[in-house]
Amino acid sequence: MSEAILQRYKDKLVRYCSILNQQLDGREYLCGEYSIADIALYPWSVILEDMAEINLCDYPNLRNWVTAISNRATTLPATRTVLSKN
């Protein structure tokens, strides 16, 4: 895949991170309360730094959201299960 195509998609991810960061301003979860939106987007957000070289420190609300979801009691066992299979 060409560098131009990769950069195009990285730019889209940066834009989406910016939108999510704005959406999370003043909220703990994407829709105010923990919902399917959080469950669906969490796995993608975890791999952003490695996959697209996006630094979550540039998006403090998104980074806090990832941390909050990571620390949920229901997320920890699921994460361990997935990681142990890899």
C-alpha angles and dihedrals in degrees: 000000000000123000090240092058092047091049091049092057093042088054089052091051091050089052092049091049089053091051092048091047090054092045090053094050105124093359133099094207135027096256096030093262128052106277147156088279090065092045092050098046100039098080091051093048092053093060098042095098094051100034101042102014091241113157110221089203085077088062107047096177091050091046091051090048092051089050092048093050091044090055096050112117091234094050097054098063092043092051092049091050093051094045093048090056092055 
